[in-house]
Structure formats: structure tokens, C-alpha cells
Amino acid sequence: MKKGEVESAERRALNLFDKWNDVTGYVPKHSGYYYELQGIIKDAVHCGIQEALKDFKQLKSKETIDII
């Protein structure tokens, strides 16, 4: 998968999140929780891509969690 395709998938998922958040108002935009949720969504996109390609690699966020 090309880098542009991955970025497009992330953007699509984040746009869906923003639409949902605009309706629910669940998380204040530009707050710490908002950015944390964006990171989780990006990880989920990468998990889906890895599953589709059967090419499993450690996510960058997993490296950060292992350090903590």
C-alpha cells in the first residue's frame, strides 16, 4: 500500500470521527482526549491495513506504551 493511500484512509477515519463528535459533542475539540482518540483511530486504521495485507508490524504507539 502506498503512503498516500494510508494517509487517505487515516483522513477518512478521522473525518468520520469528527462528524460523530460534532453530533455528540462527546470530546471537546483540541483537548488532550481529542488527540488521544485521534491516535487510537489512526492505530485502528493501521491494524485494519495490516490485517488486510497479512503484514503485521508493531505499531509506533505500542512502542511508546512498552516504554511506559
Backbone as a chain_set.jsonl record, in Angstrom:
{"seq": "MKKGEVESAERRALNLFDKWNDVTGYVPKHSGYYYELQGIIKDAVHCGIQEALKDFKQLKSKETIDII", "coords": {"N": [[0.835, -1.173, 0.0], [0.513, 2.222, -0.792], [2.001, 5.216, 0.601], [0.369, 7.507, 0.385], [-2.152, 6.354, 0.123], [-2.502, 5.2, 2.615], [-2.484, 7.5, 4.231], [-4.78, 8.69, 3.222], [-6.73, 6.871, 4.064], [-6.494, 7.191, 6.835], [-7.294, 9.874, 7.052], [-9.954, 9.691, 6.182], [-11.08, 8.105, 8.217], [-10.651, 9.79, 10.424], [-12.21, 11.964, 9.678], [-14.743, 10.788, 9.81], [-14.855, 10.328, 12.551], [-14.793, 13.011, 13.454], [-17.253, 13.923, 12.435], [-19.041, 12.344, 13.916], [-18.335, 13.212, 16.482], [-19.019, 15.906, 16.303], [-21.784, 15.73, 16.296], [-22.351, 14.436, 18.731], [-20.85, 15.806, 20.617], [-19.118, 14.753, 22.414], [-16.335, 14.804, 23.035], [-14.319, 17.542, 23.768], [-13.092, 19.536, 21.14], [-9.671, 19.74, 20.213], [-8.669, 19.104, 22.67], [-6.821, 17.22, 25.14], [-7.901, 14.606, 25.315], [-9.218, 14.465, 22.879], [-7.104, 14.419, 21.017], [-5.86, 12.082, 21.854], [-7.845, 10.199, 21.22], [-7.83, 10.51, 18.446], [-5.328, 9.416, 17.887], [-5.773, 6.747, 18.616], [-7.66, 6.051, 16.702], [-6.138, 6.298, 14.35], [-4.302, 4.219, 14.833], [-6.088, 2.077, 14.724], [-6.809, 2.149, 12.039], [-4.353, 1.436, 10.908], [-4.106, -1.141, 11.96], [-6.21, -2.405, 10.642], [-5.32, -2.213, 7.981], [-2.973, -3.736, 8.129], [-4.102, -6.22, 8.745], [-5.615, -6.708, 6.428], [-3.579, -6.918, 4.542], [-2.121, -8.948, 5.586], [0.309, -8.449, 6.851], [1.929, -8.019, 9.455], [3.072, -5.672, 11.777], [4.74, -4.033, 14.482], [2.996, -1.394, 16.028], [3.695, 2.118, 16.192], [2.681, 3.402, 18.452], [2.469, 1.307, 20.218], [5.124, 0.797, 20.828], [5.661, 3.063, 22.36], [3.948, 2.654, 24.519], [5.074, 0.356, 25.628], [7.414, 1.402, 26.666], [6.553, 2.983, 28.76]], "CA": [[0.0, 0.0, 0.0], [1.304, 3.445, -0.889], [1.874, 6.133, 1.731], [-0.796, 8.36, 0.147], [-3.36, 5.567, 0.393], [-2.6, 5.073, 4.079], [-2.888, 8.81, 4.738], [-6.181, 8.886, 2.824], [-7.544, 6.036, 4.958], [-6.49, 7.865, 8.138], [-8.116, 11.088, 6.939], [-11.356, 9.272, 6.114], [-11.49, 7.67, 9.558], [-10.694, 10.964, 11.298], [-13.387, 12.743, 9.278], [-15.917, 10.116, 10.385], [-14.814, 10.625, 13.978], [-15.196, 14.409, 13.646], [-18.71, 14.026, 12.205], [-19.687, 11.761, 15.087], [-18.076, 14.076, 17.629], [-19.808, 17.129, 16.117], [-23.174, 15.43, 16.673], [-22.473, 14.065, 20.145], [-20.138, 16.73, 21.49], [-18.559, 13.917, 23.471], [-14.981, 15.215, 23.399], [-14.02, 18.896, 23.295], [-12.045, 19.567, 20.122], [-8.352, 20.266, 20.574], [-8.323, 18.747, 24.047], [-5.95, 16.053, 25.221], [-8.673, 13.41, 24.971], [-9.493, 14.526, 21.438], [-5.903, 13.964, 20.313], [-5.675, 10.666, 22.202], [-8.778, 9.425, 20.4], [-7.33, 10.519, 17.072], [-4.241, 8.437, 17.826], [-6.372, 5.41, 18.646], [-8.289, 5.84, 15.402], [-5.063, 6.041, 13.384], [-3.823, 2.864, 15.096], [-7.093, 1.139, 14.228], [-6.657, 2.133, 10.575], [-3.157, 0.644, 10.603], [-4.427, -2.54, 12.269], [-7.035, -2.898, 9.539], [-4.463, -2.357, 6.803], [-2.116, -4.9, 8.362], [-4.934, -7.424, 8.639], [-5.962, -6.907, 5.019], [-2.376, -7.3, 3.796], [-1.461, -10.032, 6.334], [1.667, -7.949, 7.055], [1.806, -7.497, 10.806], [4.223, -4.979, 12.331], [4.417, -3.325, 15.722], [2.585, -0.016, 15.851], [4.545, 3.067, 16.914], [2.094, 3.669, 19.77], [2.781, 0.152, 21.059], [6.485, 1.029, 21.318], [5.559, 4.076, 23.409], [3.285, 2.029, 25.675], [6.024, -0.567, 26.234], [8.402, 2.178, 27.407], [5.898, 3.448, 29.981]], "C": [[0.884, 1.243, 0.0], [1.005, 4.374, 0.288], [0.635, 7.021, 1.585], [-2.105, 7.64, 0.422], [-3.588, 5.405, 1.891], [-3.084, 6.394, 4.673], [-4.346, 9.11, 4.399], [-7.123, 8.088, 3.726], [-7.621, 6.666, 6.347], [-7.408, 9.088, 8.111], [-9.598, 10.744, 6.926], [-11.866, 8.881, 7.495], [-11.596, 8.86, 10.504], [-11.868, 11.873, 10.952], [-14.67, 12.134, 9.836], [-15.996, 10.379, 11.886], [-15.291, 12.052, 14.247], [-16.69, 14.597, 13.434], [-19.468, 13.488, 13.412], [-19.536, 12.693, 16.287], [-18.845, 15.39, 17.519], [-21.262, 16.924, 16.555], [-23.296, 15.201, 18.174], [-21.852, 15.091, 21.089], [-19.414, 16.017, 22.616], [-17.199, 14.398, 23.964], [-14.745, 16.64, 22.903], [-12.872, 18.867, 22.274], [-10.802, 20.24, 20.671], [-8.006, 20.067, 22.044], [-7.393, 17.53, 24.012], [-6.665, 14.777, 24.835], [-8.96, 13.336, 23.474], [-8.289, 13.978, 20.66], [-5.585, 12.504, 20.632], [-6.586, 9.783, 21.351], [-8.353, 9.41, 18.938], [-6.197, 9.502, 16.903], [-4.748, 7.01, 17.817], [-6.994, 5.082, 17.302], [-7.236, 5.55, 14.335], [-4.493, 4.642, 13.576], [-4.797, 1.822, 14.551], [-7.032, 1.03, 12.701], [-5.463, 1.253, 10.201], [-3.364, -0.84, 10.912], [-5.251, -3.159, 11.138], [-6.221, -3.119, 8.276], [-3.572, -3.582, 6.954], [-2.896, -6.199, 8.23], [-5.251, -7.729, 7.185], [-4.762, -7.409, 4.22], [-1.665, -8.508, 4.402], [0.023, -9.707, 6.526], [1.695, -7.242, 8.404], [3.13, -6.927, 11.303], [3.785, -4.276, 13.607], [4.062, -1.884, 15.406], [3.485, 0.897, 16.671], [4.003, 3.343, 18.313], [2.376, 2.516, 20.724], [4.18, 0.285, 21.623], [6.473, 2.012, 22.476], [4.968, 3.464, 24.668], [4.262, 1.092, 26.384], [7.078, 0.169, 27.048], [7.837, 2.62, 28.757], [5.717, 2.278, 30.885]], "O": [[1.887, 1.3, 0.712], [-0.071, 4.333, 0.884], [-0.072, 7.259, 2.565], [-3.062, 8.248, 0.901], [-4.72, 5.465, 2.37], [-3.982, 6.411, 5.515], [-5.062, 9.714, 5.199], [-8.188, 8.576, 4.106], [-8.685, 6.677, 6.967], [-8.197, 9.306, 9.03], [-10.404, 11.412, 7.572], [-12.959, 9.281, 7.895], [-12.532, 8.935, 11.3], [-12.458, 12.486, 11.841], [-15.569, 12.849, 10.276], [-17.076, 10.622, 12.425], [-16.093, 12.282, 15.152], [-17.33, 15.348, 14.17], [-20.428, 14.105, 13.874], [-20.497, 12.933, 17.019], [-19.28, 15.935, 18.534], [-21.888, 17.826, 17.11], [-24.22, 15.702, 18.816], [-22.285, 15.225, 22.234], [-19.13, 16.614, 23.655], [-16.936, 14.401, 25.167], [-14.953, 16.915, 21.721], [-11.828, 18.259, 22.51], [-10.869, 21.171, 21.473], [-7.158, 20.769, 22.595], [-7.213, 16.9, 22.969], [-6.112, 13.948, 24.111], [-8.943, 12.256, 22.884], [-8.453, 13.167, 19.749], [-5.096, 11.773, 19.771], [-6.159, 8.753, 20.828], [-8.504, 8.391, 18.263], [-6.125, 8.812, 15.886], [-4.222, 6.16, 17.099], [-6.871, 3.958, 16.815], [-7.42, 4.658, 13.508], [-4.226, 3.946, 12.597], [-4.384, 0.81, 13.986], [-7.187, -0.057, 12.145], [-5.551, 0.428, 9.291], [-2.849, -1.699, 10.196], [-5.011, -4.297, 10.734], [-6.418, -4.112, 7.576], [-3.431, -4.373, 6.022], [-2.397, -7.17, 7.663], [-5.165, -8.88, 6.757], [-4.916, -8.235, 3.32], [-0.721, -9.036, 3.814], [0.883, -10.577, 6.383], [1.51, -6.028, 8.488], [4.165, -7.591, 11.261], [2.608, -3.964, 13.786], [4.739, -1.228, 14.615], [3.983, 0.5, 17.724], [4.776, 3.5, 19.258], [2.508, 2.736, 21.928], [4.414, -0.072, 22.778], [7.187, 1.826, 23.461], [5.446, 3.733, 25.771], [4.278, 1.038, 27.613], [7.59, -0.378, 28.025], [8.544, 2.632, 29.765], [5.182, 2.424, 31.984]]}, "num_chains": 1, "name": "protein.A"}
